[in-house]
Amino acid sequence: MQNLESEVRPYLSRWYEESVMHIHRVVQLVQANISHLLHAALSHTRVEVTGADERTKSDVARFIKAASLQGLVQEEPSTASLCKTVSEDLLTDLVINCSSSPPTFTNAASNRFCDDWIQAFLNGAERVNPFLLRQILENFKLKAIQDMNNLKRFIRQAEMSHYALFRCCLFLQSCGNGDVLLQNARAEHSGLPEACGIIRVLEEFLAEQAVGTAQ
């Protein structure tokens, strides 16, 4: 019993620091740019931190890991295969230079879904409530997982119904996370020709929508 206590007590004493406080420090560091980290976590983008001490680098790495959906979404290939397939698509890493204040971001990307969560994270940091920030991060992941599962269901239905394909287009347009969802769907369905055909149509639809919005 004493041995168990000696092993558990150090773990419990580190839990608050390792599982909660790093989220608060990262949000304080990057502020509204938190959306770039959220997008990087969902899209399996590698993140490099320069001009920072080891604790800051560790905080950012743990935040990315905590915000990632690895191991949480239902995947047809292995997680390693998914990450490899996705990473092959990505030409650039997200670079955070902490030598200036505020930090500067290179190759930063985001979308409407991630942008919509900025204020919630800023509010949590302002209230100095690390547990609230942890809950906000979990809610962010839950919503992303729900959207990803909805997209996979729509893709299965779209293989047999043009109306389902139309609903899928509307869903991607409204969710604000279409780029990330399709990126993951393409990796997960790489061995299914019919699903890949549906995904190509959806990618073309999003590209046309992006051009229309830019004009």
Backbone bond lengths (Angstrom), bond angles and torsions (degrees), N, CA, C in turn:
res aa  C-N    CA-C-N  psi(-1)  N-CA   C-N-CA  omega(-1)  CA-C   N-CA-C  phi
1 M - - - 1.466 - - 1.523 111.13 -
2 Q 1.364 115.10 -41.69 1.452 118.57 178.59 1.524 111.52 -65.17
3 N 1.334 115.71 -37.21 1.463 119.56 177.50 1.518 111.07 -62.91
4 L 1.337 115.17 -41.22 1.460 119.50 178.89 1.523 110.40 -62.51
5 E 1.317 115.98 -43.63 1.469 120.30 -179.83 1.521 110.73 -63.44
6 S 1.319 117.12 -39.56 1.466 120.75 -179.03 1.518 111.46 -67.19
7 E 1.343 117.04 -26.78 1.459 120.53 178.35 1.522 112.01 -85.03
8 V 1.326 116.13 -37.66 1.461 120.48 -175.45 1.523 112.03 -78.38
9 R 1.317 117.24 -38.52 1.469 120.35 -174.53 1.539 111.97 -59.16
10 P 1.346 120.06 -46.64 1.479 118.76 178.20 1.534 112.31 -61.70
11 Y 1.338 115.60 -36.92 1.473 118.81 178.73 1.521 110.65 -63.27
12 L 1.333 116.35 -45.46 1.470 120.05 -179.43 1.520 111.05 -65.59
13 S 1.316 117.74 -35.31 1.461 120.66 -179.47 1.518 111.27 -68.80
14 R 1.355 117.01 -26.61 1.468 120.79 179.37 1.517 112.51 -90.43
15 W 1.332 117.60 -14.10 1.468 120.49 -171.01 1.516 112.13 -59.32
16 Y 1.322 117.58 -45.87 1.470 120.74 -177.17 1.523 110.55 -62.02
17 E 1.326 116.17 -43.12 1.458 120.65 -178.88 1.524 111.23 -67.74
18 E 1.333 116.87 -43.63 1.460 120.26 -172.34 1.524 113.35 -83.88
19 S 1.323 117.97 -28.80 1.458 120.57 -173.96 1.519 113.93 -103.82
20 V 1.312 117.93 -15.03 1.466 120.07 -172.73 1.528 112.91 -126.34
21 M 1.338 116.85 -54.30 1.462 119.90 -169.11 1.520 113.75 -65.03
22 H 1.329 118.80 -30.48 1.463 119.43 -178.07 1.525 111.35 -64.06
23 I 1.334 117.70 -30.78 1.465 120.52 178.03 1.523 109.88 -63.89
24 H 1.330 116.03 -44.72 1.464 121.05 179.41 1.526 110.75 -62.29
25 R 1.333 117.30 -44.31 1.470 119.94 -178.93 1.518 111.81 -64.83
26 V 1.334 117.20 -38.74 1.470 119.97 179.95 1.524 110.94 -66.99
27 V 1.327 117.49 -43.92 1.470 119.92 179.03 1.524 110.15 -62.88
28 Q 1.324 118.01 -41.33 1.458 120.74 176.70 1.526 111.65 -62.13
29 L 1.316 116.62 -35.30 1.462 121.43 -177.66 1.526 111.92 -70.50
30 V 1.336 116.68 -48.44 1.474 119.62 -170.88 1.523 113.34 -99.50
31 Q 1.338 117.63 -16.90 1.465 122.40 178.14 1.543 110.93 55.21
32 A 1.331 118.33 -128.17 1.469 121.48 -174.76 1.524 112.71 -64.85
33 N 1.330 116.76 -16.99 1.470 119.70 177.18 1.527 112.41 -74.26
34 I 1.319 117.53 4.23 1.466 120.65 177.07 1.514 111.18 -58.51
35 S 1.338 116.53 -26.36 1.475 119.86 179.56 1.523 111.25 -61.92
36 H 1.350 117.14 -32.82 1.463 119.94 178.94 1.527 111.08 -66.75
37 L 1.334 116.62 -37.59 1.460 119.80 177.78 1.526 111.36 -70.16
38 L 1.325 116.57 -39.08 1.463 120.05 177.81 1.531 110.41 -62.33
39 H 1.322 116.25 -43.70 1.468 120.45 179.94 1.532 110.39 -65.26
40 A 1.333 116.64 -40.79 1.467 120.16 178.59 1.524 111.03 -62.36
41 A 1.328 116.57 -40.13 1.470 120.26 -179.75 1.522 111.10 -64.88
42 L 1.334 117.07 -43.31 1.466 120.27 -178.06 1.521 111.98 -70.81
43 S 1.343 116.90 -32.05 1.470 120.33 -174.77 1.524 113.02 -97.69
44 H 1.342 117.21 8.77 1.468 122.39 177.70 1.523 111.97 61.31
45 T 1.322 117.42 29.95 1.461 122.02 177.75 1.524 109.78 -79.28
46 R 1.319 116.28 132.96 1.461 119.72 176.82 1.530 109.64 -70.47
47 V 1.319 115.48 142.83 1.467 121.61 -178.18 1.524 108.70 -120.92
48 E 1.337 115.73 127.56 1.461 121.68 177.76 1.526 108.57 -114.33
49 V 1.314 116.60 130.89 1.463 121.97 178.87 1.525 108.40 -111.64
50 T 1.340 116.87 125.10 1.458 121.61 179.31 1.525 109.97 -119.94
51 G 1.329 115.68 159.45 1.451 120.79 176.78 1.515 114.22 64.28
52 A 1.328 117.18 29.63 1.465 121.00 -177.31 1.520 109.60 -133.33
53 D 1.340 115.83 160.35 1.456 119.67 176.67 1.524 109.79 -77.98
54 E 1.319 115.29 172.99 1.462 120.14 -173.95 1.530 111.58 -66.07
55 R 1.339 117.57 -33.99 1.463 118.63 179.99 1.515 111.05 -65.35
56 T 1.336 117.14 -41.09 1.464 120.17 179.49 1.527 110.35 -64.68
57 K 1.327 117.16 -43.18 1.463 120.34 178.00 1.532 110.43 -60.62
58 S 1.328 115.36 -42.34 1.465 119.75 178.79 1.526 111.07 -66.00
59 D 1.331 117.48 -40.35 1.467 121.21 178.77 1.525 110.77 -59.40
60 V 1.327 116.63 -46.78 1.466 120.43 -178.51 1.525 110.59 -64.72
61 A 1.336 116.63 -43.04 1.464 120.38 179.12 1.525 111.06 -61.45
62 R 1.330 117.32 -40.97 1.468 120.45 179.59 1.524 111.42 -70.85
63 F 1.343 116.38 -34.11 1.468 118.87 176.68 1.526 109.94 -63.93
64 I 1.326 116.96 -45.81 1.466 120.85 179.74 1.528 109.79 -60.11
65 K 1.321 116.83 -43.71 1.461 120.41 179.47 1.517 110.99 -63.61
66 A 1.351 116.75 -41.25 1.462 120.82 -179.09 1.522 111.96 -67.95
67 A 1.344 117.45 -31.67 1.465 121.38 -178.41 1.521 112.56 -86.78
68 S 1.322 117.08 -12.78 1.460 121.17 -178.64 1.522 111.06 -73.27
69 L 1.330 115.00 155.11 1.467 120.54 179.22 1.523 111.93 -100.05
70 Q 1.322 117.37 10.66 1.458 119.50 -178.88 1.521 110.76 -58.36
71 G 1.326 114.94 127.46 1.460 120.67 178.46 1.515 114.24 85.44
72 L 1.356 117.36 -5.55 1.459 120.26 -177.20 1.519 113.16 -106.53
73 V 1.332 117.40 -26.79 1.460 119.88 -179.40 1.517 109.10 -91.80
74 Q 1.335 115.80 152.83 1.453 121.30 177.74 1.524 107.81 -75.93
75 E 1.320 115.54 117.21 1.457 120.19 -174.82 1.518 110.56 -119.82
76 E 1.334 115.68 140.03 1.462 120.04 177.20 1.527 111.02 -79.28
77 P 1.349 119.51 -50.44 1.458 118.39 170.84 1.516 109.07 -84.29
78 S 1.331 117.27 179.82 1.452 120.27 178.56 1.521 110.19 -72.74
79 T 1.322 115.93 161.09 1.462 120.32 177.55 1.516 110.42 -59.76
80 A 1.321 116.81 -40.65 1.460 119.80 -179.36 1.525 110.60 -61.02
81 S 1.348 116.03 -42.05 1.464 119.99 178.63 1.517 111.04 -63.70
82 L 1.339 116.26 -41.51 1.462 120.48 179.15 1.513 110.40 -60.62
83 C 1.325 117.22 -49.43 1.454 120.93 -177.64 1.526 110.98 -63.23
84 K 1.347 117.09 -38.52 1.458 120.87 179.22 1.521 110.23 -64.25
85 T 1.348 116.15 -44.59 1.453 119.66 -178.68 1.512 111.30 -64.23
86 V 1.334 116.14 -42.99 1.452 120.17 -179.74 1.510 110.96 -67.34
87 S 1.347 117.07 -44.42 1.456 120.13 -176.27 1.523 111.21 -64.50
88 E 1.339 117.77 -29.26 1.450 119.97 177.68 1.520 111.65 -65.69
89 D 1.333 116.52 -25.96 1.451 120.69 179.20 1.527 112.05 -76.38
90 L 1.320 116.60 -23.54 1.454 120.74 -171.40 1.522 110.18 -93.17
91 L 1.329 116.02 126.85 1.450 121.11 -175.62 1.530 111.69 -94.29
92 T 1.307 117.82 -20.10 1.454 120.77 -173.30 1.519 111.14 -132.98
93 D 1.333 114.88 147.75 1.460 121.73 173.53 1.527 108.74 -92.20
94 L 1.314 116.17 155.42 1.459 121.08 170.59 1.525 107.51 -81.60
95 V 1.331 116.40 123.56 1.459 121.38 -178.32 1.527 108.67 -112.87
96 I 1.327 116.13 126.44 1.463 122.36 178.32 1.518 107.83 -112.79
97 N 1.327 116.88 114.91 1.453 122.20 -179.89 1.529 108.92 -98.56
98 C 1.319 115.82 109.39 1.466 121.09 -176.59 1.521 112.94 -94.49
99 S 1.335 117.67 11.43 1.458 119.65 179.90 1.517 112.05 -74.96
100 S 1.336 117.44 -14.59 1.456 121.96 175.70 1.522 109.02 -117.62
101 S 1.318 116.10 164.19 1.465 120.72 178.35 1.526 109.20 -127.17
102 P 1.355 117.60 119.22 1.465 126.19 1.89 1.518 111.98 -75.03
103 P 1.325 118.75 165.47 1.458 121.54 178.58 1.525 111.64 -60.29
104 T 1.323 115.73 150.90 1.471 120.96 177.02 1.520 109.29 -103.57
105 F 1.340 115.41 147.23 1.468 121.83 -177.18 1.527 109.79 -115.75
106 T 1.326 115.91 134.74 1.457 122.20 175.47 1.525 108.93 -118.27
107 N 1.337 116.05 137.99 1.472 122.66 -177.29 1.529 111.13 62.88
108 A 1.330 116.62 33.35 1.458 120.67 -178.76 1.521 110.74 -75.00
109 A 1.311 116.19 143.38 1.470 122.42 177.34 1.512 108.72 -139.83
110 S 1.316 115.65 151.44 1.454 120.91 175.07 1.522 107.62 -155.39
111 N 1.302 116.75 -178.51 1.462 122.00 173.99 1.525 108.42 -150.24
112 R 1.305 116.94 177.71 1.463 120.30 -175.35 1.528 111.57 -63.15
113 F 1.328 117.41 -36.02 1.464 120.68 179.55 1.525 110.84 -60.18
114 C 1.329 117.18 -49.28 1.465 120.71 -179.57 1.522 110.98 -68.57
115 D 1.333 117.29 -38.98 1.468 120.24 179.28 1.528 111.38 -60.80
116 D 1.327 116.22 -34.78 1.466 120.10 -177.71 1.529 112.76 -65.72
117 W 1.333 117.21 -17.40 1.472 120.70 -178.93 1.527 112.38 -94.38
118 I 1.333 117.86 -6.38 1.463 120.44 -175.67 1.520 111.45 -56.61
119 Q 1.326 116.63 -50.81 1.458 120.33 -173.46 1.517 111.91 -63.34
120 A 1.323 117.12 -36.85 1.462 120.02 178.95 1.529 110.60 -61.73
121 F 1.336 116.86 -43.55 1.463 120.01 178.78 1.535 111.18 -66.92
122 L 1.326 117.27 -41.43 1.463 120.24 179.43 1.528 110.90 -63.76
123 N 1.329 116.18 -40.25 1.471 119.71 178.55 1.529 111.16 -63.88
124 G 1.329 116.00 -41.69 1.457 119.92 178.82 1.517 112.30 -63.59
125 A 1.344 116.11 -39.94 1.465 120.02 179.17 1.523 110.98 -68.85
126 E 1.332 116.51 -38.44 1.462 120.79 -179.29 1.525 111.41 -64.71
127 R 1.313 116.07 -33.53 1.467 120.47 179.47 1.527 111.92 -83.04
128 V 1.342 116.23 0.76 1.470 122.81 179.45 1.526 109.60 50.17
129 N 1.316 114.39 53.39 1.460 120.51 -178.27 1.528 109.11 -125.59
130 P 1.339 117.95 84.59 1.467 120.89 -177.72 1.523 113.49 -58.45
131 F 1.344 117.72 -34.97 1.462 119.48 179.53 1.528 110.72 -66.11
132 L 1.336 116.88 -36.71 1.460 120.30 176.01 1.522 110.42 -63.83
133 L 1.333 116.82 -41.37 1.467 120.14 178.38 1.526 111.06 -62.15
134 R 1.327 116.09 -39.29 1.468 119.90 178.20 1.527 109.94 -62.93
135 Q 1.320 117.44 -40.86 1.461 121.33 178.97 1.517 111.14 -67.88
136 I 1.330 116.91 -38.78 1.470 120.55 177.27 1.524 109.90 -61.61
137 L 1.324 116.54 -42.69 1.468 120.31 179.20 1.528 110.81 -63.11
138 E 1.331 117.15 -41.22 1.465 120.58 178.39 1.534 110.64 -65.21
139 N 1.337 117.33 -38.27 1.466 120.77 177.74 1.524 110.94 -66.07
140 F 1.325 116.14 -38.24 1.469 121.33 175.96 1.525 110.56 -58.97
141 K 1.322 116.08 -47.81 1.460 120.61 -179.71 1.523 111.43 -64.68
142 L 1.337 116.56 -40.86 1.462 120.44 -179.76 1.521 110.97 -60.97
143 K 1.326 116.68 -43.80 1.463 120.08 178.96 1.522 111.07 -64.63
144 A 1.318 117.42 -40.38 1.463 120.97 178.71 1.527 110.88 -63.46
145 I 1.334 116.39 -40.91 1.465 120.34 178.75 1.531 110.70 -65.21
146 Q 1.330 116.38 -43.02 1.471 119.68 178.27 1.521 111.05 -59.54
147 D 1.326 116.53 -44.51 1.464 120.08 179.75 1.526 111.45 -64.77
148 M 1.322 116.56 -38.63 1.454 120.11 -179.89 1.528 111.12 -66.40
149 N 1.316 116.77 -42.03 1.462 120.12 177.92 1.522 111.61 -67.13
150 N 1.343 116.79 -36.43 1.465 120.06 175.99 1.519 110.92 -63.11
151 L 1.333 116.89 -42.52 1.464 119.88 179.80 1.528 110.62 -62.57
152 K 1.324 117.88 -43.54 1.469 119.80 -179.80 1.532 111.07 -63.58
153 R 1.343 115.84 -35.92 1.467 119.17 177.28 1.533 110.20 -66.95
154 F 1.322 116.77 -42.11 1.467 120.51 178.75 1.529 111.20 -63.93
155 I 1.329 116.43 -38.12 1.475 119.81 -179.97 1.523 110.50 -64.29
156 R 1.331 116.67 -42.59 1.475 119.68 177.73 1.529 110.36 -61.34
157 Q 1.330 116.95 -42.35 1.460 121.05 179.72 1.526 111.47 -68.40
158 A 1.331 116.41 -35.53 1.467 120.86 -176.69 1.521 112.45 -68.15
159 E 1.324 117.02 -21.18 1.459 119.94 176.93 1.522 111.21 -65.07
160 M 1.347 117.14 -19.51 1.463 120.70 -177.40 1.524 113.21 -120.02
161 S 1.339 117.14 -5.84 1.460 119.13 -173.13 1.521 111.05 -146.79
162 H 1.356 115.81 125.20 1.465 119.88 176.38 1.526 110.46 -68.12
163 Y 1.318 117.03 -30.91 1.467 119.90 178.78 1.523 110.00 -65.39
164 A 1.337 116.88 -38.80 1.466 120.71 177.43 1.526 110.46 -64.68
165 L 1.334 116.58 -35.39 1.464 120.20 176.72 1.527 110.09 -64.20
166 F 1.315 116.32 -40.97 1.464 121.21 177.15 1.530 110.44 -62.49
167 R 1.344 116.66 -43.92 1.466 120.20 177.89 1.524 110.78 -62.34
168 C 1.313 115.90 -36.00 1.456 120.85 179.10 1.528 110.55 -64.26
169 C 1.331 116.60 -41.50 1.463 121.28 177.69 1.529 110.51 -62.18
170 L 1.322 115.72 -44.42 1.467 119.69 179.25 1.527 111.18 -62.93
171 F 1.326 115.86 -40.32 1.462 120.18 179.81 1.528 110.75 -62.30
172 L 1.326 117.10 -46.52 1.462 120.67 -179.38 1.527 110.96 -64.20
173 Q 1.308 115.61 -35.38 1.460 120.09 179.93 1.529 110.92 -67.83
174 S 1.325 116.78 -36.69 1.462 120.23 -174.10 1.523 113.57 -87.77
175 C 1.336 118.17 -27.60 1.467 119.66 -172.62 1.520 112.92 -75.85
176 G 1.327 117.58 -23.65 1.451 120.74 178.21 1.517 115.18 77.20
177 N 1.332 116.83 4.62 1.464 121.66 -176.85 1.522 110.95 -126.34
178 G 1.329 115.66 23.93 1.459 120.43 -173.16 1.510 114.17 -59.79
179 D 1.343 118.05 -38.20 1.462 120.03 -177.71 1.522 111.33 -62.20
180 V 1.323 116.39 -44.81 1.461 120.73 -179.36 1.531 111.05 -70.00
181 L 1.320 116.86 -43.50 1.464 120.24 -178.05 1.525 110.79 -62.00
182 L 1.331 117.36 -43.90 1.465 119.89 -179.35 1.522 111.36 -70.06
183 Q 1.316 116.65 -35.05 1.466 120.24 177.32 1.525 110.18 -59.68
184 N 1.326 116.07 -46.86 1.464 119.80 178.73 1.522 111.89 -69.49
185 A 1.343 117.04 -38.70 1.463 120.54 -179.78 1.521 110.73 -63.99
186 R 1.338 116.40 -39.53 1.469 119.94 -179.88 1.520 110.39 -63.58
187 A 1.328 117.04 -39.32 1.456 120.30 178.94 1.528 111.24 -68.84
188 E 1.326 116.76 -41.45 1.463 121.08 -176.64 1.524 112.50 -70.91
189 H 1.349 117.01 -30.70 1.462 120.62 -175.67 1.526 112.30 -105.11
190 S 1.334 117.12 21.65 1.469 120.70 -173.30 1.528 112.61 -59.44
191 G 1.327 117.87 -25.96 1.460 120.37 -178.71 1.515 113.99 -96.22
192 L 1.342 118.44 9.04 1.464 122.46 -177.49 1.528 109.46 -118.35
193 P 1.339 118.28 99.09 1.470 121.98 -173.55 1.532 113.62 -56.56
194 E 1.328 118.25 -42.59 1.466 119.81 -177.75 1.521 110.87 -64.92
195 A 1.321 116.19 -43.75 1.461 120.07 178.91 1.521 110.74 -64.88
196 C 1.328 117.03 -38.56 1.471 120.21 178.77 1.524 110.93 -63.59
197 G 1.326 116.72 -36.01 1.459 120.25 176.70 1.519 111.70 -63.81
198 I 1.317 116.22 -42.96 1.470 121.03 176.93 1.523 110.43 -61.39
199 I 1.329 116.18 -43.65 1.465 120.83 -178.14 1.523 110.85 -64.59
200 R 1.341 117.77 -38.14 1.474 120.14 177.24 1.520 111.07 -62.02
201 V 1.323 116.73 -41.25 1.467 120.82 177.40 1.528 110.32 -61.73
202 L 1.315 116.24 -43.04 1.463 120.83 -179.39 1.528 111.10 -66.67
203 E 1.331 116.86 -37.82 1.468 120.13 178.17 1.523 110.54 -65.25
204 E 1.326 116.54 -39.76 1.465 120.37 177.17 1.520 110.66 -64.38
205 F 1.321 116.53 -39.19 1.459 121.00 178.58 1.525 110.69 -61.78
206 L 1.356 116.75 -46.92 1.463 120.11 179.74 1.520 111.58 -64.33
207 A 1.341 116.89 -37.97 1.463 120.33 178.72 1.520 110.87 -63.85
208 E 1.345 117.25 -41.24 1.460 120.88 177.77 1.522 110.68 -65.17
209 Q 1.333 115.87 -39.65 1.461 119.79 178.33 1.529 111.18 -63.30
210 A 1.336 116.11 -39.72 1.471 120.55 -179.50 1.520 110.70 -65.65
211 V 1.346 116.69 -40.01 1.473 120.55 178.80 1.522 109.92 -65.68
212 G 1.338 116.16 -43.21 1.471 120.62 179.08 1.513 112.05 -61.52
213 T 1.345 115.71 -39.92 1.467 119.77 179.79 1.523 111.17 -68.09
214 A 1.340 116.23 -38.01 1.473 120.47 -179.31 1.519 112.07 -66.61
215 Q 1.344 115.93 -32.25 1.462 120.02 179.88 1.516 110.61 -76.25
